[in-house]
Amino acid sequence: MANSVWRLIPLLRASGKLQMAIDKWLLQQHLAQKHPPTLRFYTWQPAAISLGYHQQRWPEFWQQLSWQGMPVELVRRPSGGRAVLHQGDLTYAVVASGFGSSRLKAYQTICQFLIEGWRATGLDLHYGEAKRGYIHNPNCFGTATGADLVTADGCKLIGSAQLRRGDAILQHGSMRLQPDVSLFDRVFGEELIPVKLPLSEGGDDLIATVIDVLSAAACRCFEIDLEVQPLSDDEWQDILKLTTNNLCQI
């Protein structure tokens, strides 16, 4: 039997507002059976803080932050969870269906491609465990839950969040590749211990390597083929309507 085909959208660098609109649009289209399952990777330009859909509390000074001469964007995700600083990270997004009714099982099924992909680079990851104070910590990377992936010494590399609509799921997550320690401290007032990656590349080369490894792992784990297909002009027009409607604004 031939593998099913998922769409792979090439790496996009864009504002958080636009990235969240794309993820939301992909879920809407998939739910309406107008779009195949999709995998994509993206980065945030400028740096941004994304808030979970239901997150109501965050420091007021976050709205006045800047980094490298540009304001740090504050944007709300369509998914749950707590605040994530997007700088020096790579975000993945999976939009698909057929993962069953259990939220945690769906997390673990989807996260398997992350575990296997990073293992291929020489880094073993496992699921975290929520500790006391989890609910009161606004920082997603301040603690780890059963939906997050950490290294053997407990450093969190990937934090994920999920939105389910019927049988369709959007799961996206941030991988901390080259974070700025001083910016993290300014935002959260916490010391950041970066994960020591087994890869020697940096910058765009590092991102390209991670995308290649994880894309190959996704094909194995989901038993799929990936078809590279950029967003079309018509699709961009639909997505931009979501941003002008302020659906991803605070």
C-alpha positions as CSV (number, residue, x, y, z in Angstrom):
1,M,0.0,0.0,0.0
2,A,1.3,3.4,-0.9
3,N,2.0,5.9,1.8
4,S,-0.3,8.9,2.3
5,V,1.0,12.2,1.1
6,W,1.4,15.2,3.5
7,R,2.2,18.7,2.4
8,L,5.5,20.2,3.5
9,I,5.5,24.0,3.5
10,P,9.1,25.3,3.1
11,L,10.7,27.3,5.9
12,L,9.0,30.7,6.5
13,R,10.5,33.6,8.4
14,A,7.7,36.0,9.3
15,S,6.0,37.9,12.2
16,G,4.3,36.0,14.9
17,K,1.0,37.4,14.0
18,L,1.4,36.0,10.5
19,Q,2.7,32.7,11.6
20,M,-0.2,32.1,13.9
21,A,-2.6,33.1,11.2
22,I,-1.1,30.5,8.9
23,D,-1.4,27.7,11.5
24,K,-5.0,28.7,12.2
25,W,-5.9,28.8,8.5
26,L,-4.3,25.4,7.9
27,L,-6.4,23.9,10.7
28,Q,-9.6,25.5,9.4
29,Q,-8.9,24.2,5.9
30,H,-8.0,20.7,7.0
31,L,-11.1,20.5,9.2
32,A,-13.2,21.5,6.2
33,Q,-11.5,18.7,4.2
34,K,-10.1,21.3,1.8
35,H,-6.4,20.7,2.7
36,P,-4.2,17.6,3.3
37,P,-2.3,16.9,6.5
38,T,0.6,19.4,6.7
39,L,4.0,19.7,8.3
40,R,5.9,23.0,8.4
41,F,8.8,24.7,10.1
42,Y,9.2,28.4,10.7
43,T,11.0,31.1,12.6
44,W,9.8,34.4,14.1
45,Q,10.9,37.8,12.7
46,P,11.0,40.0,14.7
47,A,11.5,38.2,18.1
48,A,8.2,37.6,19.8
49,I,6.5,36.3,22.9
50,S,3.5,34.0,22.2
51,L,0.8,33.7,24.8
52,G,-1.4,30.6,25.2
53,Y,-5.0,31.1,24.1
54,H,-6.3,31.1,27.6
55,Q,-3.4,32.9,29.3
56,Q,-4.7,35.9,31.1
57,R,-1.7,37.1,33.1
58,W,1.7,38.4,31.9
59,P,4.0,41.2,33.0
60,E,3.0,44.6,31.6
61,F,6.6,45.4,30.7
62,W,6.5,42.7,28.0
63,Q,4.6,45.2,25.8
64,Q,7.6,47.6,25.9
65,L,10.4,45.1,25.2
66,S,12.8,45.4,22.3
67,W,15.7,43.4,21.0
68,Q,18.3,44.3,18.4
69,G,16.5,47.6,17.8
70,M,13.1,46.2,17.1
71,P,10.1,45.8,19.4
72,V,9.4,42.3,20.7
73,E,6.0,41.3,19.3
74,L,3.4,40.0,21.7
75,V,1.0,37.6,20.0
76,R,-1.6,35.1,21.1
77,R,-1.5,31.5,19.9
78,P,-4.6,29.6,18.9
79,S,-3.3,26.7,21.1
80,G,-3.1,26.5,24.9
81,G,-0.1,26.6,27.3
82,R,1.9,29.4,28.6
83,A,4.2,32.1,27.2
84,V,7.1,31.2,24.9
85,L,9.9,33.5,23.8
86,H,10.6,33.0,20.2
87,Q,14.2,34.1,19.4
88,G,16.8,31.7,18.3
89,D,14.3,28.9,18.1
90,L,12.7,26.8,15.3
91,T,9.0,26.1,15.4
92,Y,7.3,23.0,14.0
93,A,3.6,22.7,13.2
94,V,1.6,19.5,12.4
95,V,-1.9,19.8,11.1
96,A,-3.6,16.4,10.7
97,S,-6.4,14.1,11.9
98,G,-7.0,10.6,13.0
99,F,-5.0,10.6,16.2
100,G,-7.9,9.5,18.5
101,S,-9.7,11.2,21.3
102,S,-6.9,11.2,24.0
103,R,-5.0,14.5,24.0
104,L,-1.9,13.1,25.7
105,K,-1.8,10.1,23.3
106,A,-2.0,12.4,20.4
107,Y,0.8,14.5,21.8
108,Q,3.0,11.4,22.1
109,T,2.1,10.1,18.7
110,I,3.0,13.3,17.0
111,C,6.1,13.9,19.2
112,Q,7.6,10.6,18.2
113,F,9.0,12.1,15.0
114,L,10.8,14.8,17.2
115,I,12.2,12.1,19.5
116,E,13.4,9.9,16.6
117,G,14.7,12.8,14.6
118,W,16.8,14.3,17.4
119,R,18.0,10.8,18.4
120,A,19.4,10.5,14.9
121,T,21.6,13.6,15.6
122,G,22.8,12.0,18.9
123,L,20.5,13.7,21.3
124,D,18.1,11.6,23.4
125,L,14.9,13.2,24.6
126,H,12.2,12.1,26.9
127,Y,8.9,13.5,28.3
128,G,9.0,15.9,31.2
129,E,7.0,15.8,34.4
130,A,4.9,18.7,35.7
131,K,6.1,19.9,39.1
132,R,4.5,22.0,41.9
133,G,3.9,25.6,40.8
134,Y,3.4,24.6,37.1
135,I,0.0,26.4,36.9
136,H,1.4,29.6,38.3
137,N,4.5,29.9,36.1
138,P,3.8,32.1,33.0
139,N,6.9,30.8,31.3
140,C,6.4,27.7,29.2
141,F,10.1,26.8,29.4
142,G,10.1,27.3,33.2
143,T,8.9,23.8,33.8
144,A,8.1,20.6,31.7
145,T,5.0,18.5,31.4
146,G,4.2,15.2,29.9
147,A,3.8,17.0,26.6
148,D,7.3,18.5,26.6
149,L,10.6,17.0,25.6
150,V,13.7,17.3,27.8
151,T,17.3,16.0,27.7
152,A,18.7,13.4,30.1
153,D,19.8,16.1,32.5
154,G,16.4,17.7,32.5
155,C,16.9,20.7,30.2
156,K,13.8,21.4,28.1
157,L,14.5,21.5,24.4
158,I,10.9,21.4,23.0
159,G,7.7,22.8,24.4
160,S,4.5,22.0,22.4
161,A,0.9,23.1,22.5
162,Q,-2.2,21.8,20.8
163,L,-5.6,22.8,19.5
164,R,-8.2,20.3,18.6
165,R,-11.3,20.9,16.4
166,G,-13.3,17.7,15.9
167,D,-11.0,15.1,14.6
168,A,-8.5,17.7,13.4
169,I,-5.4,18.7,15.4
170,L,-3.0,21.6,15.2
171,Q,0.1,20.8,17.3
172,H,3.0,23.3,17.2
173,G,6.1,23.6,19.3
174,S,9.3,25.6,19.8
175,M,12.8,24.1,19.7
176,R,15.4,26.2,21.4
177,L,18.4,26.1,19.1
178,Q,20.4,29.3,19.7
179,P,18.6,31.3,22.3
180,D,20.0,34.6,23.6
181,V,20.5,34.1,27.4
182,S,20.3,37.8,28.3
183,L,17.0,38.3,26.5
184,F,15.5,35.3,28.2
185,D,16.6,36.7,31.5
186,R,15.0,40.1,30.7
187,V,11.7,38.5,29.8
188,F,11.3,35.9,32.5
189,G,13.8,36.9,35.2
190,E,15.2,33.4,35.1
191,E,18.5,31.9,34.2
192,L,18.5,30.0,30.9
193,I,20.7,26.9,30.5
194,P,20.9,26.3,26.8
195,V,20.8,22.7,25.6
196,K,24.1,21.6,24.3
197,L,23.3,20.3,20.8
198,P,25.3,17.5,19.1
199,L,25.3,19.4,15.8
200,S,28.3,21.5,14.8
201,E,26.4,23.8,12.4
202,G,25.1,27.3,13.4
203,G,22.6,29.8,12.1
204,D,20.8,28.9,8.9
205,D,22.9,25.8,8.4
206,L,21.7,24.4,11.8
207,I,18.1,25.1,11.0
208,A,18.4,23.4,7.6
209,T,20.0,20.4,9.1
210,V,17.3,20.1,11.8
211,I,14.5,20.4,9.2
212,D,16.0,17.7,7.0
213,V,16.4,15.3,9.9
214,L,13.0,15.9,11.4
215,S,11.3,15.7,7.9
216,A,12.9,12.3,7.3
217,A,11.8,11.2,10.8
218,A,8.2,12.3,10.1
219,C,8.1,10.2,7.0
220,R,9.1,7.1,9.0
221,C,7.0,7.7,12.0
222,F,3.8,8.7,10.2
223,E,4.4,6.4,7.3
224,I,3.9,9.2,4.8
225,D,5.6,10.9,1.9
226,L,6.1,14.6,2.0
227,E,5.4,16.8,-1.0
228,V,7.0,20.3,-0.9
229,Q,4.5,22.9,-1.8
230,P,4.9,26.6,-0.9
231,L,1.8,28.7,-0.1
232,S,0.1,30.0,-3.3
233,D,-1.0,33.6,-3.9
234,D,-4.6,32.7,-3.3
235,E,-3.8,31.0,0.0
236,W,-1.8,34.0,1.1
237,Q,-4.8,36.2,0.4
238,D,-7.0,34.0,2.7
239,I,-4.4,34.0,5.4
240,L,-3.9,37.7,5.3
241,K,-7.6,38.2,5.9
242,L,-7.1,36.5,9.3
243,T,-4.4,39.0,10.3
244,T,-6.5,42.0,9.2
245,N,-9.3,40.7,11.4
246,N,-7.0,40.8,14.4
247,L,-7.7,37.1,15.2
248,C,-4.2,36.6,16.5
249,Q,-3.8,39.9,18.3
250,I,-3.7,40.4,22.1
